[in-house]
């Protein structure tokens, strides 16, 4: 069995600095955003969002965007019936052609969302899904421009504001929403300014009304994003340690499994933690868990996936780390945990140790099997004296 070996201060410092450097090629796993960060930065852009939240929000937007595209793809041609009632045949035929083009375009956008359900796809489809209807508005107004205004149904003139209202269905960031609004606003202004013969005060009124609807839409979007973020964090982040929970770990680990052939799993369990709760109370136990979580986060990379797995158990998934390196990392973290002292109210200093199981994902193996093996090694460590690290090699040597 492999006992935790002490390192010299120079060795610990060198290894620690090496581990704290983020893995350059690994862009999938940035640090998980915490509950403590100011919310405004999250509402402005996605730069500080976790990849898992981006994937969750993208899935949410994709479903709504697909339904919107398909609904109008099917319903827009139907309204040609009313065109032939209100307008002369020639204009109605031109409008029918414009409606068919709009319907086909929306269908292709919906198909793209189904075929390539990616973040990049949504970022392309979202502005197009609102720009194309605005271009349809411009085309339809040009088609019926010779018809007296009192004969034209008000739905045509209200179309830009209806498009903006639809934008409020999506939890976009402020920067993302602003980009889409600009895409919609540009053809609107060009049409009103260059192609419509009207007094300037009417143009100003149209622009003011557009900005009013845009502001309301932006407010709805930010409200949705804020609520989605709040619910997401409450359901995925452990409120005590600020680490992700077991469910998110499994989801991120599965995604890691798709991107990295080599990764290792480390499982930590605090020794005799129940005795701490029974002796000092649960408040002290909570302080211990928070302190240990901080130690693990400090010792591991920002690209490693760290979670509170349950109770006093913590799990780390290390992308692009083989078993030998993972053993060294686990030993270093276990030493750091044992050297962490928690000061109690009576100035007493309390420290804990951890039993650790370490394994590397095997070929053609999923994350569940790797976690099960790490858990087995952890309990083997507990049954054989605690305060030690057990890996695949140690286990085989012990049972041989």
MORA-V558325 format. One record per residue. SS is DSSP state (A for helix, B for strand, O for the rest). PHI is phi in degrees with one decimal (* if undefined). PSI is psi in radians with two decimals (999 if undefined). Layout:
ss=<SS | SS>
phi=<PHI | PHI>
psi=<PSI | PSI>
This chain:
ss=<O | O | B | O | O | O | O | O | A | A | A | A | A | A | A | A | A | A | A | A | O | O | O | O | O | O | O | O | O | O | O | O | O | O | O | O | O | O | A | A | A | A | A | A | O | O | O | O | O | O | A | A | A | A | A | A | A | A | A | A | A | A | A | A | A | A | A | A | A | A | A | A | A | A | A | O | A | A | A | A | A | A | A | A | A | A | O | O | A | A | A | A | A | A | A | A | A | A | A | A | A | A | A | A | A | A | A | A | A | A | A | A | A | A | A | O | O | O | A | A | A | A | A | A | A | A | A | A | A | A | A | A | A | A | A | A | A | A | A | A | A | A | A | O | O | O | O | O | A | A | A | O | O | A | A | A | A | O | A | A | A | A | A | A | A | A | A | O | O | O | O | O | O | A | A | A | A | A | A | A | A | A | A | A | A | A | A | A | A | A | A | A | A | A | A | O | O | O | O | A | A | A | A | A | A | A | A | A | A | A | A | A | A | A | A | A | A | A | A | A | A | A | A | A | A | A | A | A | A | A | A | A | A | A | A | A | B | O | O | O | O | O | O | B | O | A | A | A | A | A | A | A | A | A | A | A | A | A | A | O | O | O | B | B | B | B | B | B | B | B | O | O | A | A | A | A | A | A | A | A | O | A | A | A | A | A | A | A | A | A | A | A | A | A | A | A | A | A | A | O | O | O | O | O | B | B | B | B | B | B | O | O | B | B | B | B | B | B | B | O | O | O | A | A | A | A | A | A | A | A | A | A | A | A | A | A | A | A | O | O | B | B | B | O | O | O | O | O | B | B | B | O | O | B | B | B | B | B | B | B | O | O | O | O | O | O | A | A | A | A | A | A | A | A | A | A | A | A | A | A | A | A | A | O | O | O | O | B | B | B | B | A | A | A | A | A | A | A | A | O>
phi=<* | -102.1 | -80.7 | -67.8 | -102.3 | -70.7 | -112.6 | -72.8 | -55.3 | -66.0 | -65.0 | -63.3 | -64.9 | -63.5 | -67.2 | -63.3 | -63.1 | -65.7 | -74.6 | -77.8 | -76.4 | -63.1 | -71.6 | -59.5 | -77.4 | -95.6 | -96.2 | -76.0 | -118.3 | -79.7 | -62.8 | -73.1 | -67.2 | -92.8 | -75.8 | -89.1 | -71.0 | -61.3 | -72.4 | -60.4 | -64.0 | -72.4 | -80.4 | -76.0 | -150.0 | -96.4 | -59.9 | -104.4 | -75.5 | -71.6 | -63.1 | -69.4 | -68.2 | -59.6 | -65.2 | -65.2 | -65.5 | -61.9 | -62.8 | -62.8 | -67.2 | -58.7 | -62.2 | -66.7 | -66.7 | -64.0 | -63.1 | -63.6 | -61.9 | -69.0 | -61.6 | -76.7 | -60.2 | -85.3 | -87.9 | -58.4 | -63.4 | -62.0 | -72.5 | -61.2 | -56.5 | -74.4 | -60.2 | -72.5 | -83.5 | -89.0 | -119.3 | -60.0 | -58.8 | -63.7 | -63.7 | -63.8 | -67.5 | -62.3 | -63.8 | -61.9 | -61.7 | -64.2 | -65.7 | -65.0 | -62.9 | -61.6 | -62.2 | -63.9 | -62.5 | -65.3 | -63.1 | -65.3 | -65.9 | -63.4 | -64.3 | -61.7 | -64.1 | -75.2 | -77.7 | -125.2 | -76.0 | -120.4 | -60.5 | -62.7 | -61.7 | -63.3 | -66.1 | -85.5 | -70.0 | -55.2 | -65.3 | -65.9 | -64.9 | -107.7 | -69.8 | -62.3 | -60.7 | -67.8 | -65.8 | -62.9 | -59.9 | -60.9 | -62.5 | -66.1 | -68.6 | -69.4 | -65.5 | -104.1 | -64.2 | -80.2 | -83.8 | -53.7 | -60.0 | -68.2 | -86.3 | -76.1 | -59.1 | -65.5 | -60.1 | -68.5 | -72.0 | -89.5 | -57.5 | -58.8 | -75.5 | -67.2 | -62.0 | -64.2 | -62.6 | -64.1 | -62.8 | -68.8 | -77.5 | -114.3 | -81.3 | -88.8 | -74.4 | -62.4 | -67.1 | -64.7 | -65.1 | -60.7 | -63.0 | -65.6 | -62.4 | -63.3 | -60.4 | -79.8 | -69.8 | -58.9 | -65.8 | -63.0 | -67.3 | -58.9 | -64.4 | -67.5 | -84.0 | -104.7 | -109.2 | -112.9 | -88.4 | -149.7 | -60.7 | -62.9 | -67.2 | -71.4 | -62.3 | -61.1 | -64.0 | -63.8 | -65.1 | -61.8 | -63.9 | -60.3 | -65.0 | -63.3 | -64.5 | -62.8 | -63.5 | -63.4 | -61.9 | -62.6 | -61.7 | -64.8 | -64.6 | -63.5 | -62.1 | -64.3 | -63.1 | -62.1 | -67.2 | -61.7 | -65.5 | -63.6 | -64.6 | -62.6 | -66.5 | -65.2 | -93.3 | -123.0 | -110.7 | -68.8 | -66.0 | -81.6 | -93.7 | 66.1 | -90.9 | -69.3 | -93.7 | -61.3 | -62.6 | -70.2 | -56.4 | -62.5 | -67.7 | -68.3 | -65.5 | -65.1 | -67.2 | -60.7 | -60.1 | -77.5 | -101.0 | -130.9 | -74.5 | -110.7 | -159.9 | -120.0 | -123.9 | -121.1 | -119.4 | -108.5 | -137.2 | -71.1 | -75.8 | 50.9 | -68.8 | -61.0 | -64.4 | -64.5 | -61.4 | -68.7 | -85.4 | -109.2 | 101.1 | -69.9 | -63.1 | -68.3 | -58.1 | -64.5 | -62.5 | -65.1 | -62.5 | -63.7 | -64.5 | -65.9 | -59.4 | -66.5 | -62.3 | -62.6 | -62.4 | -67.6 | -82.2 | -99.4 | -76.7 | -70.5 | -88.5 | -80.1 | -96.3 | -119.8 | -142.4 | -85.0 | -82.0 | 151.7 | 59.4 | -102.3 | -100.7 | -127.0 | -130.3 | -128.0 | -106.8 | -111.8 | -63.4 | 62.8 | -119.4 | -86.1 | -63.7 | -60.6 | -65.6 | -64.8 | -60.6 | -63.9 | -64.0 | -60.9 | -63.3 | -65.7 | -65.9 | -62.2 | -63.6 | -61.3 | -64.7 | -66.5 | -92.6 | -87.9 | -108.2 | -106.7 | -85.6 | -87.7 | -62.2 | -91.8 | 72.0 | -70.2 | -104.0 | -119.4 | -133.3 | -129.7 | -120.3 | -135.7 | -95.8 | -132.4 | -112.9 | -130.3 | -153.0 | -108.9 | -61.6 | -88.1 | -59.2 | 63.5 | -111.7 | -89.7 | -67.2 | -62.3 | -65.9 | -64.8 | -64.4 | -62.1 | -67.9 | -62.1 | -65.6 | -63.1 | -65.4 | -61.3 | -70.1 | -64.7 | -63.8 | -67.0 | -72.8 | -118.8 | 111.3 | 61.3 | 51.0 | -157.7 | -111.1 | -122.5 | -120.8 | -55.0 | -64.5 | -63.0 | -64.8 | -65.4 | -67.5 | -70.8 | -92.1 | -71.0>
psi=<2.60 | 1.93 | 2.71 | 2.23 | 2.36 | 2.59 | 2.71 | 2.71 | -0.68 | -0.69 | -0.76 | -0.75 | -0.75 | -0.80 | -0.69 | -0.79 | -0.63 | -0.70 | -0.49 | -0.16 | 2.18 | 2.56 | 2.05 | -0.81 | -0.18 | 1.67 | -0.10 | -0.54 | 1.46 | 2.94 | 2.53 | 2.18 | 2.46 | 3.01 | -0.27 | -0.27 | 2.56 | 2.36 | -0.41 | -0.70 | -0.57 | -0.52 | -0.42 | -0.83 | 3.08 | 0.14 | -0.59 | 0.15 | 2.57 | 2.71 | -0.57 | -0.68 | -0.68 | -0.74 | -0.70 | -0.81 | -0.69 | -0.74 | -0.72 | -0.81 | -0.71 | -0.78 | -0.82 | -0.71 | -0.68 | -0.80 | -0.69 | -0.82 | -0.77 | -0.66 | -0.85 | -0.45 | -0.69 | -0.57 | -0.53 | -0.82 | -0.49 | -0.58 | -0.07 | -0.45 | -0.73 | -0.52 | -0.72 | -0.28 | -0.77 | -0.47 | 2.78 | 2.78 | -0.70 | -0.84 | -0.68 | -0.65 | -0.74 | -0.73 | -0.66 | -0.75 | -0.75 | -0.68 | -0.69 | -0.71 | -0.77 | -0.79 | -0.78 | -0.71 | -0.78 | -0.64 | -0.74 | -0.63 | -0.74 | -0.69 | -0.70 | -0.69 | -0.64 | -0.65 | -0.72 | 1.36 | 1.22 | 2.84 | -0.75 | -0.68 | -0.80 | -0.68 | -0.47 | -0.77 | -0.66 | -0.98 | -0.61 | -0.61 | -0.34 | -0.49 | -0.75 | -0.80 | -0.58 | -0.66 | -0.61 | -0.69 | -0.83 | -0.79 | -0.77 | -0.65 | -0.58 | -0.62 | -0.69 | 0.28 | -0.47 | -0.20 | 2.39 | 2.47 | -0.65 | -0.31 | -0.45 | 2.22 | 2.52 | -0.31 | -0.53 | -0.80 | -0.43 | -0.03 | -0.77 | -0.66 | -0.53 | -0.68 | -0.75 | -0.65 | -0.68 | -0.53 | -0.45 | -0.10 | -0.20 | 2.40 | 1.26 | 2.72 | 2.92 | -0.75 | -0.72 | -0.73 | -0.73 | -0.70 | -0.79 | -0.72 | -0.70 | -0.70 | -0.65 | -0.64 | -0.63 | -0.96 | -0.51 | -0.84 | -0.74 | -0.76 | -0.84 | -0.60 | -0.68 | -0.49 | -0.14 | 2.17 | 1.71 | 2.76 | 2.71 | -0.60 | -0.51 | -0.67 | -0.78 | -0.69 | -0.73 | -0.76 | -0.74 | -0.75 | -0.70 | -0.83 | -0.59 | -0.84 | -0.66 | -0.72 | -0.76 | -0.75 | -0.76 | -0.72 | -0.75 | -0.70 | -0.83 | -0.67 | -0.74 | -0.77 | -0.74 | -0.77 | -0.74 | -0.72 | -0.73 | -0.84 | -0.68 | -0.81 | -0.71 | -0.51 | -0.19 | -0.30 | 2.30 | 2.08 | -0.38 | -0.96 | -0.20 | 0.28 | 2.82 | 2.79 | -3.11 | -0.72 | -0.76 | -0.65 | -0.83 | -0.68 | -0.79 | -0.65 | -0.64 | -0.70 | -0.68 | -0.66 | -0.57 | -0.45 | -0.37 | 2.18 | -0.55 | 2.18 | 2.72 | 2.77 | 2.29 | 2.26 | 2.18 | 2.44 | 2.18 | 2.33 | 2.35 | 0.74 | -0.59 | -0.62 | -0.62 | -0.81 | -0.74 | -0.61 | -0.77 | -0.23 | 2.81 | -0.45 | -0.73 | -0.70 | -0.69 | -0.69 | -0.65 | -0.79 | -0.74 | -0.75 | -0.74 | -0.72 | -0.72 | -0.67 | -0.82 | -0.77 | -0.68 | -0.65 | -0.41 | 2.96 | 2.82 | -0.33 | -0.11 | 2.58 | 2.02 | 2.31 | 2.65 | 1.96 | -0.39 | 2.31 | -2.12 | 0.36 | 2.39 | 2.54 | 2.44 | 2.28 | 2.17 | 1.73 | 2.45 | 0.49 | 2.19 | 3.12 | -0.77 | -0.81 | -0.67 | -0.65 | -0.79 | -0.72 | -0.81 | -0.72 | -0.73 | -0.73 | -0.71 | -0.69 | -0.78 | -0.66 | -0.80 | -0.41 | 0.02 | 2.12 | 2.35 | 2.11 | 2.19 | 3.06 | -0.53 | 0.33 | 0.09 | 2.44 | 2.26 | 2.37 | 2.78 | 2.86 | 2.97 | 2.50 | 2.42 | 2.36 | 2.34 | 2.37 | 2.77 | 2.44 | 2.28 | 2.85 | 2.36 | 0.42 | 2.52 | 3.07 | -0.57 | -0.74 | -0.71 | -0.72 | -0.71 | -0.72 | -0.73 | -0.66 | -0.69 | -0.75 | -0.65 | -0.81 | -0.50 | -0.68 | -0.69 | -0.69 | -0.24 | 0.69 | -0.17 | -3.12 | 0.89 | 2.88 | 2.24 | 2.24 | -3.07 | -0.83 | -0.75 | -0.72 | -0.76 | -0.66 | -0.63 | -0.62 | -0.09 | 999>
